[in-house]
Amino acid sequence: MYDKVDNYNELFMNLRPDYPIIWATLEILNPDKIVEYGAGSGRILPLYKQTHAKKIIGLDLEQKMVESFIQNGDDKERIVSYCQNICDITTHIKDADILIMTSSVMKHIEPNLRETAWDSISKSLGDNTIIFIDHCEYLYDQNKSTDWQSYFDTLKFWWAEEHRDNLKSFVWKKEVNHIDDILYYKNIDTNEEIIIKTYIYKIDDITDDIKKANLQYTQITNSFTYPHSKHQTNRFISLLTNNKFDKNRLLNIKNKIIGLLDIED
Ligand SMILES: C[S@@+](CC[C@H](N)C(=O)[O-])C[C@H]1O[C@@H](n2cnc3c(N)ncnc32)[C@H](O)[C@@H]1O
């Protein structure tokens, strides 16, 4: 699914809709150690590199993504990546200040494994680790199957301006049924087609699962902060911690992030 790294990187490395909110979160937390789950090839690395973090760790299921993350990090002392399944407990997160879970990464987990995954995350988390999560029920806010359509015509505002022309070479379509939310994308110059299989994961279900795993959350916002983004469905953009974390401290952090972004609570 994610082993065609060159094709993936060409399309997705300059995707930017979550950059402002991740930037604000990093700015407020000023982390020493950053870990990202489902980190892929390091799309967010430019933001991580600008922090004072001494350790930046990507965790991903796909070996080729792990290699690409290390290569894009280009600083083996500070930036590493490991193969790791979200469903398994890991020691990498215990002393992390922040765990990033962006791009609706939990949509990749089969519904019958979600409880295991959240339980492992909860057990792996340190008492002071804050999870930043961005989750959308449907990829690209699109809750119905579609025909092929152009990235440039439909989603260009999610990309950095100087990279939008590249989107003219890519098209996408979706197959949505009762549990699956499958994305197909294709480079029309090479005709190479990739299938990304995810599952519909409702926000009410994710918040229930979070609570069952003894985690608490506070939602920062329900949309990206880009003025041109159009949304048909809400996003769950939140901070999560284990239940021992001081709730007032968490709310204070959230309010500071909101203050930096100048968005409505
Ligand atoms: C859409 S990509 C997102 C990459 C990156 N977080 C970003 O925002 O650009 C999703 C990544 O999650 C990884 N992934 C999927 N299932 C996973 C699992 N069970 N455990 C760890 N990583 C997983 C995939 O290999 C892929 O690299």
The ligand as a MOL file (V3000), in Angstrom:
LIG
                    3D

  0  0  0     0  0            999 V3000
M  V30 BEGIN CTAB
M  V30 COUNTS 27 29 0 0 0
M  V30 BEGIN ATOM
M  V30 1 C -1.2060 8.7040 4.9530 0
M  V30 2 S 0.3750 8.1680 5.4740 0 CHG=1
M  V30 3 C 0.7530 9.5420 6.5240 0
M  V30 4 C 2.2010 9.8220 6.6670 0
M  V30 5 C 2.4940 11.0460 7.5370 0
M  V30 6 N 1.9960 10.8730 8.8920 0
M  V30 7 C 1.9070 12.2910 6.9480 0
M  V30 8 O 1.0390 12.8880 7.5610 0
M  V30 9 O 2.2960 12.6370 5.8510 0 CHG=-1
M  V30 10 C -0.0280 6.8980 6.6380 0
M  V30 11 C 1.1870 6.1360 7.1490 0
M  V30 12 O 0.7260 5.2650 8.2040 0
M  V30 13 C 1.4470 4.0510 8.1010 0
M  V30 14 N 0.6680 2.9920 8.7870 0
M  V30 15 C -0.4710 2.3960 8.3630 0
M  V30 16 N -0.8710 1.4740 9.2460 0
M  V30 17 C 0.0300 1.4970 10.2690 0
M  V30 18 C 0.1770 0.7630 11.4800 0
M  V30 19 N -0.6990 -0.1900 11.8180 0
M  V30 20 N 1.2270 1.0380 12.2750 0
M  V30 21 C 2.1360 1.9930 11.9270 0
M  V30 22 N 2.0610 2.7140 10.7940 0
M  V30 23 C 1.0180 2.4670 9.9820 0
M  V30 24 C 1.5990 3.8200 6.6170 0
M  V30 25 O 2.6420 2.9350 6.2960 0
M  V30 26 C 1.8430 5.2520 6.1040 0
M  V30 27 O 3.2020 5.5540 6.0050 0
M  V30 END ATOM
M  V30 BEGIN BOND
M  V30 1 1 1 2
M  V30 2 1 2 3
M  V30 3 1 2 10
M  V30 4 1 3 4
M  V30 5 1 4 5
M  V30 6 1 5 6
M  V30 7 1 5 7
M  V30 8 2 7 8
M  V30 9 1 7 9
M  V30 10 1 10 11
M  V30 11 1 11 12
M  V30 12 1 11 26
M  V30 13 1 12 13
M  V30 14 1 13 14
M  V30 15 1 13 24
M  V30 16 1 14 15
M  V30 17 1 14 23
M  V30 18 2 15 16
M  V30 19 1 16 17
M  V30 20 1 17 18
M  V30 21 2 17 23
M  V30 22 1 18 19
M  V30 23 2 18 20
M  V30 24 1 20 21
M  V30 25 2 21 22
M  V30 26 1 22 23
M  V30 27 1 24 25
M  V30 28 1 24 26
M  V30 29 1 26 27
M  V30 END BOND
M  V30 END CTAB
M  END
